[in-house]
Amino acid sequence: MAYEFIKVDREGPVTVITLNRPDVMNALHSPAHFEMDEALNAFAADPDQWVGIITGAGERAFSAGNDLKHQAGGGGMASPKSGFAGLTSRFDLDKPLIAAVNGVAMGGGFEIALACDIIIAAEGAVFALPEPRVGLAALAGGLHRLPRAIGVKRAMGMILTGRRVSAKEGEDLGFVNEVVPAAELMTAARRWAATIGELSPMSIRASKQAVMRGLDEPSLEAAITGQNKYPAIAALFRSEDFKEGPMAFAQKRAPQWKGR
């Protein structure tokens, strides 16, 4: 499918989605949200796509978040049920997503990155939730995901000041997984995707679902005792991969994952 505000490339089992509004630092408006929703729906439904990477076009920005000029000019800001960028309220995506942050990740842009499972940042990347500076609040998940990622006190230090955080500080705080030179960003993101791709996609989906659902359980005991009821874990137990992994190990060969 052809898109106007994003680009989608499939590289073997990896889907690369590029926010493609570099003239406005990849800020998103309503049409872009719905394009992202369609692209992520397609990624989720395609059995041959195992890992996703989200990045931004150009060198300046991953995403500056909400397109405030579009909003101020009377443009509609409708978004799909899946949330900002078709992602921030998407709670049923068990395939892993990597954010390759190539510059500014502000407001909704930071919330997109936080909604991904892994964040790889270029050395010059900058993160912030500056919504209070313009009379708004980070209601697309940032106020909830950031404390879960780095702890309440450190998150409050960012949220209540709207301050900018460098890629290195983001790594120190714990929400960035790796910082690399800008020229190496996509190479690093693809390296992470390839490493994930060496593993059973059924196991990866079961693991992600268990982590995310387990965090919402009232206790560690409830998370452990309840995990076998999760759909992705039940699917793992029924899968060809569940048989292939031990067989390949016993035969001392590389497994041939099917993702089913």
N, C-alpha and C positions, 0 to 999 in steps of 0.2 A: 504494500500500500504506500502511496506517495503522501508525504506529510509536508506541511508548510513551515512549521515552527520547531520541528525536531528532525533528527536524522536517525535512522535505525539501520544498523549493519549486523549481519550474522556471520560470525567467524567460527565455523564448525559448531560446537555446542555452546558457544558464547554469543550472547546478544549485547551489542554496544549501542546504547541510546545516548545521543548527543543533544543537549538543549541548544537550539540553534537560533538564538536572537541576539547575536553578539553586539548589535548596534545599541541595545538597551541592557547590556551586561547580562544577557540571558534571563532577565526578569520575565515572569510568566503572567499572562493574562488568560482570560477564560478559554479562548480557542486552544491555547497551548496546554491547558489542564486536560482538556478532553482528548487532545492528540496523545498526551502521555498515558491517559487511561486506556485508550485503544491499544497503544504499543505494549503496555504492561499486561493487558488482557491476553494479547497474542503470545507474549513471552510465557505467561503462566500456562496457557493451553497447549503449547507446542512441546510434545514429548521429546523432541530432539534438541531442545534448548535447555541447558542445565544451569548456567550461571549468567548473571546479568551485570553489566558495567554501565553506570550513569556518569556522564561528564558534561562539560560545557564547551561550546565553540569559542575559538579565539584564545587569547592569552590573558585577558584581564579578569575574567569571572567564570566561576562555576555557575552561580546564579545569584543575582542581587535580590531574589525573592519576589515579592508581589510587585507588579508593575504599577507603581503609585501614580505615574503620569497618566497612564491609561485610565485608572480609576478616577483621578481628579478630573479628567476630561469627560466624564460621564459614561465611560465604557463599563459594560457589565462585568461582574466578577464572579459569575456562577462557576461552580466546580462540580465534578462528578461525586458520587457517593464515596469513591475511593480517596477523596481528599485533594489537597494541594499537590499538583503535579501527578495526579492520579495515583498517589503513593501513600501519603501520610495517614490516611484512614483505611489503608488496604491491609487487613490483618490476617488474611488467609493465604498469603504468598509464602510458600515454604521453600521456594528456590532461593538460593543466596544472591544478594545484590552487593556490588562493590561500588562505592562512590569514589571516583577519581577527581579530586578537587583541584582544579587548575588555577584558581585565583580567589576572588572574593566569593565567600559563601555567607551571605547576610540574610537574616530573617528567614523567610521561607526557603531560601537556598540552603541555609544551615539545617533547616528542618528536613529537607530532602535528604541531605547527607546523613542526618541522625536516623532517618527511617531505613537507611541501608544497613547491612550487617557488618561491613568493613569499610573504613575510610582510609584511602591513600591520598596524601596531600603533597602538592608541590611545595618547595621551600618557601615560596612567596605567598602561599595561601593565607587567607585571613577569615576568621569565623566570628560571628556575633549574632545576638538577638536584640537588635536595636529598635524594635517596634515601639517601646514607650517614648522614644524621641519624636515620633510622629503621631502620638496619641492612639497607638494600637497595642496589641499584645500578641505574643507568639502562640496563637491558639491552634496551630496546625501540628501540634504534638511536641513542639520544642520545650514547653514548660513542663512536660512530663517525661520526655525521653532523656533530656539532659541530666536531670537529677538521678535518674536510674543509671545513667552511664558513668557519672563522675562523683556522685554523692550530693546531698542536699546543699551543704555549706559552699562547696566550690561552685555548684551550679548557681546558687543565689548570688554569688560574687559576680557572675557574668550577667545574670538575668536582671538584677536590680540596678545595675550600672549601665547596661547596654554596651559594655566595653568590648573592644576588639581583641581577639586572641590570635596569636601567630600559630603557624603550623607546628612549630617546635613546642610551644606551650600546650597546644592541643594534645600533642603526643605525651607530654609530661602529665597532663591532667587525666589522660586515659581515653579520650574519645577518638583520637587519631591512631591508627595502627602502624603507619609507616610514613616517614617524610623522605622525599627524594628530590633531586634536582628537577626543575620543570621539564627539561628535555627528556627525562626518563620516566615521566608520570605514567603514560599509557603502557610503556613496557612493564613497569612495576605492576600496574593493575592487571595486565594480561598474565603476568607471572603468577599472581595470586589466583586468578581464575584457572590457570592451567594446573596449579597445585590442587585446587579444589576438584578439578575435573579428573584427577587421577583416582579419586575416591568414588565409591558407589553413590550415585545421585540419590538413590533411595535412602541410603544411610544419612546423607547430608540433609535431605528434607526431613527425615524423622528426627534428626538431632536438632535442627533449627526449631521445629515445631515443639519439641519437648522443652527446649530452653524457654521459648517465648511464652508458652502456656504455663509452664512450671513457675515462672515468675509471678503469675497471677494467682497461684494457689495459696491458701492461707498458711501453709507450713511446708517445710522440707519433706516431712513424712507424707503429706498429702500429694506433693509433687511426684514423689517416687512411687507411691502406691497407685496413683492415678494415671501414670504415663502410658500404660499399656492400652488405655482406652482411646488414646489420641489416634486420629485417622491415619496419619503418616506412618506411625509406628506399626499399626495393623497392616498397612500396605507393604511396609518393609518385610514383615514376616511372611507375607504371601508372595513376595516377588521372586523373580528369577535371580536377581542379584544376591538374595539371601542364601541361595544355594551355590551360586557361582563363586562367591568370595572364599568360603572354606575349601571348596574343591580346588580352586586355583592355588591356594596356600599349600594344600596337601600335594599337589602336582608340581609345586615349585615353578610356577609360571605366572605371568602377569594376568590379572583378571580381565575379562572382557565384559565390561558393564553394559547392561541394556537399558537401565533406567526404568525398568518395569518388573 
